[in-house]
Amino acid sequence: MRALVLSLSLLAAMPHAQAADPLAAGRLAFKRCANCHQVGPTARSNFGPQLNGIVGRRAGAVPDFAYSPAMKRAGFVWTEQNLAAFLRDPDAVVPGNKMRFWGIGNERQIADLLAYLRSFKTGKP
């Protein structure tokens, strides 16, 4: 019983610890993205484009990824504001894109994910 109470206490404390460290929380949030996207020194485009240096990069510009025509025509540079909007609702930002993701409704998770992505300016956190 004591072990159960301790385990539940640790689980209850985890969200608070994550909130105190946006990079750690962002790393956890990125697990949803990691099925298709990579970051870090060895990141490559796979099912989705690699996301190193995404903030400040032109949409549809990674040379080793086959973007949808919609993303190629998007005509904007990824800012934190339009990345956040895209994470909320990809189809609203780039109608016809081929990313099959329903969006993130939690603003804290979006902020944490952006902090994490921002740490990979050149592939190194």
C-alpha positions in Angstrom: 0.0 0.0 0.0 2.8 2.4 0.9 4.5 1.7 -2.5 1.2 2.5 -4.3 0.8 5.8 -2.4 4.4 6.7 -3.2 4.0 5.9 -6.9 0.8 7.9 -7.1 2.6 10.9 -5.4 5.4 10.7 -7.9 3.0 10.6 -10.8 1.0 13.5 -9.4 4.3 15.5 -9.1 5.5 14.8 -12.6 3.4 17.5 -14.4 4.7 20.1 -12.0 8.3 19.1 -12.7 7.7 19.2 -16.4 6.1 22.6 -16.3 9.2 23.9 -14.5 11.4 22.7 -17.3 10.0 23.5 -20.8 12.7 21.6 -22.6 12.0 18.4 -20.7 8.3 18.9 -21.2 8.9 19.7 -24.8 11.0 16.6 -25.2 8.1 14.6 -23.9 5.6 16.4 -26.2 7.9 15.7 -29.2 7.4 12.0 -28.7 4.1 12.5 -30.6 6.0 14.0 -33.5 9.0 11.5 -33.4 7.1 8.9 -35.4 7.5 11.1 -38.5 10.1 13.8 -37.6 13.6 13.9 -36.3 15.7 16.5 -34.5 19.4 16.5 -33.4 22.8 16.0 -35.0 21.8 12.9 -37.0 18.3 14.0 -38.0 17.2 13.2 -41.4 13.9 13.6 -43.2 11.9 10.4 -43.1 8.1 10.2 -43.2 8.2 13.9 -42.4 11.0 16.5 -42.8 13.7 16.8 -40.1 12.9 19.8 -37.9 16.4 21.2 -37.0 16.3 25.0 -37.5 12.5 25.0 -38.2 12.1 28.5 -36.7 13.2 30.9 -39.4 13.2 28.3 -42.2 11.0 28.8 -45.3 8.0 26.4 -45.3 8.6 23.4 -47.7 12.3 24.0 -47.9 14.2 20.9 -46.7 15.8 19.5 -49.8 15.6 15.9 -48.8 11.8 15.8 -48.3 9.0 15.4 -50.8 6.6 18.1 -49.7 3.0 18.3 -50.8 2.3 20.9 -53.5 0.3 22.9 -50.8 3.4 23.1 -48.5 5.7 24.0 -51.4 3.4 26.9 -52.3 2.9 28.0 -48.7 5.2 31.0 -49.2 6.0 31.9 -45.6 8.9 31.4 -43.1 8.1 29.4 -40.0 7.8 31.8 -37.0 6.9 30.6 -33.6 3.4 32.2 -34.1 2.6 30.3 -37.3 4.2 27.1 -36.0 1.9 27.3 -33.0 -1.0 27.9 -35.3 0.1 24.9 -37.5 0.4 22.7 -34.4 -3.1 23.7 -33.4 -4.6 23.0 -36.8 -2.3 22.1 -39.7 -5.1 22.2 -42.3 -6.2 25.7 -41.3 -2.6 27.0 -41.8 -1.7 25.1 -45.0 -4.9 23.7 -46.6 -4.1 20.5 -48.5 -0.8 19.7 -46.7 -0.1 16.0 -46.3 0.7 15.9 -42.6 -1.9 13.7 -41.0 -2.0 15.2 -37.5 -5.2 16.4 -35.8 -3.5 19.2 -33.8 -2.6 20.0 -30.2 -5.2 21.8 -28.2 -3.1 22.3 -25.1 -1.3 25.7 -25.2 1.2 24.7 -22.6 2.2 21.7 -24.7 2.6 23.9 -27.8 4.8 26.3 -25.9 6.9 23.5 -24.5 7.2 21.9 -27.9 8.3 25.2 -29.4 10.9 25.6 -26.7 12.2 22.2 -27.5 12.3 22.8 -31.3 13.9 26.2 -30.8 16.8 24.4 -29.0 17.7 22.6 -32.3 18.9 25.6 -34.3 21.6 23.6 -36.1 20.8 20.0 -35.0 22.4 20.4 -31.6 20.4 21.3 -28.5 
